[in-house]
Amino acid sequence: MAKVCWPYFDPEYENLSTRINPPRVSVDNNTCKDSTLIKVDSMNKPGILLEVVQILSDIDLIITKAYISSDGGWFMDIFHVTDQQGKKISDSKTIEYIEKALGPKEYKKEEVKRVGVHSVGNYTAIELIGWDRPGLLSEITAILANLDLNVAAAEVWTHNRRIACVVYVTCGVEVEVEEGSRMSIMEEQLKNILRGCDDKAARSRTSLSMGFTHVDRRLHQMLFADRDYEDEDREVDYSHSPYGGCLKPKITVERCEEKGYSVVTVSCKDRAKLLFDIVCTLTDMQYVVFHANISSNAPYALQEYYIRHMDGCILDTQVEKERVIKCLEAAIQRRVCEGLSLEVCGKDRVGLLSQVTRILRENGLTVSRAGVTTVGEKAVNVFYVRDASGNTVDIKTIEALRKEIGHTMMLNVKKTPSPSPSPSPSPTQQQPPTKGWAKTSFFFGNLFEKFLP
């Protein structure tokens, strides 16, 4: 058999065009009165829009407007951004980070560790996906505590009766978990509780991974792969939403005959990281955004995307259009949390998260979303909770939580419940919580300074 010889390609050649035409980034605080302009010009490449939006979202910037264009092999973006308080970006370290993160990269033959709050050291990442039920999060954390595994960071989303978790664990403090019998036991036990007694257990999965993961994108991917946008046994009742009955996103998909694009229009309640969630979903569905206009007129957002499939085709069939609409609706709803937001702070230790989730379960509360992180020796856990019937938590339950948790941890209620149940106010009476939302994920703003020189 003749030996096949392949031509040699220098791996540095792949980065040649980027090095010849490096990205240009400018942070402008003079042009606009009420926002900072971030302009990005660079060579176009697959996934570049998601990369830029991801960086801006990770440092908790609010994108109020954006103009995106990537035709002709060149990528040009203009973002109007503010901080969480609606002010311009004035911090010099934040501006420096934006310029470095979006600007030219240093190309070295050795691998350079990527700076970012999602790079949580050499921790073991546990990914869980399955059907949600009351008390499931408490069972998961109890298994980790029994195996003497410390939760350094975690993010938990629930949507359409599914639960998706990414949990970073260590054995002890700052010690990497070794593969072995303990990991095998943990994986088997987690599979058992996810499996439960449901005939849909085949869609429950547990996996371990080492390295870096962008948590929000990974959770979107896990729920998308699990088809959380399907199997909806009931229509979502938006009338009881804390944002009013007008929350339901309005999404249309039309054809732009003149330019050969499919135009996706999204109109919905504005919130933090909305742009990221939509761009992330379109990217993972293998669509390319060529142009986009993003605007926010509080409390609503209007976003328009001109897209094609990666093979250059537009959305021709009605089935494909309906699938895009369902997937974008799911992406928008996954991060919307109804119910009470609780922040629990305490000294980090093995079993802390298990203790807190057990107390929540014993008080009849279900967790719809959770974010866990550690800053030094301090653990910060944020939970969005409702009672077992899906209703708002009453004041008596909160007082019981304070008595039980207050001895060793600090409990902060982000959304104070009303003393007694009352009819849902009309949309005009609702005050949109666009400012002052409890931060989950990894508290990027708080951790950001740790990664700056």
C-alpha positions, 0 to 999 in steps of 0.5 A: 500500500502506497504511503500517503504524504500530506503537504505541511501547513504552518499552524501560524499561517491560520493567524496571518490575516489577523496579525496583518489586520489586527482588531481595532477597538475604541472606547468613546465616552464623548460622543454620547451623553448617556452611554459609552460607545464601544467600536470594534473593527476586525477581520470577520471570522465564525463566532466573532459576534458571540465572542464580543457580546460574551465579553461585554456581558461577562463584565455586566455591561448593559447594551442599550443599542448596537449596530452590527455588520459583517458583510464582505469579510469585515466585522464592524460593531458599535455598542452603546453600553452603560454599567448596572447603574445606567452610567457611562463606563468611567473605571480605567481598569474596566476600559483597559480590560475591554480594549485588551479583551477585544483587541489584538491577541498575542500569538504564541506557540505555547498555550496561554491561560485565558483570563476571565472569570469563567476560568475557575482554575483546575477544578472539575466541572460537573454537568447535569441535565435532567427532569426537574422535581422539588428537592432535586438540587438538595439531593445533588448537593447532599451527594457532593457533601457526603463525598467531601467535595466542595462546591467552588462555583455553580450555576443552575437553570430550570426551564420547562420542567428541566434542570441544567447545572454546571458545578465546579468542585474540589476536594478541600480548598484549592485542590484539584479533584483526582479521577478515581473511585470517588469520582465514579461513585459520585457520577453513579449516585448523581445518575441515580437521582437524576434517573428517578422513577420517570420513564423519561430518564434516558434524557438525564445525563451526568458528565465530568470535564476539566478545563474552561467552560463559559457557563451561560453558553454551556447551559444554553447548549445543554437545554437546547440539546435536551429540546427544552423548547419542545414537549410543552404540555401547557401554554406559559401563563404570562399574566401572573409574571412579575413583569405583567402579561406583556412579557411574552416575546413576539418573534417573527421570521421573514424573508428579505428578497432584495439582499437574500437574508432571513430577517428575525425580529424579536420584541420583548421585555428588556433585561440584562444579557438578552442580546447574549442569549439570542446571539448564543442561540442563533450561533449554536443553531448554525446561523450567521448574523450578517447585520443586526440592529439592537435598541432598547426603549425601557422597559422593552427591547427591539432586536432585528437580525439578518441571518443565513444558515452557515451554508448560505441558505435562508430559512425557506420552510415553515417548519424551520421558521417555527423551530427558530421562533420556539428556540429563541422563546426558550432562550429568552425565558430560561434566564427570566426568574419569577419568585423571591431572590435570596442571597445567602453569604457565609464562610466557605466550607464543604457542605455549606451549599448542601445545608442551605438547599436542605433548609430551603427544601424543608421549608417547602421552597423550590429553586428555579435558578441558582448562582454560587461563587466564592470570593476568598473564604466567603461563599455567596449563594443566590437562589430564586425560589417559590413555594411548592405550588409555584406561588410567591413565598409568604413573609412567615416562611422568610422569617422562619428562614432567617431564624434557621439560617441567621445563626451561621450565615447572612440572609438577604432578601432581594425581592421582599414579598407582600405580607399577604397574597394579593391579586396580580397588579396590572402591567401599568402598575408593574415596576420593571426590575431592570435595575437592581436585579440580584446578580447570579452567575459568577458575580463578574463585577465583583471578581473582575478586579482579581484578573487585572494587573 
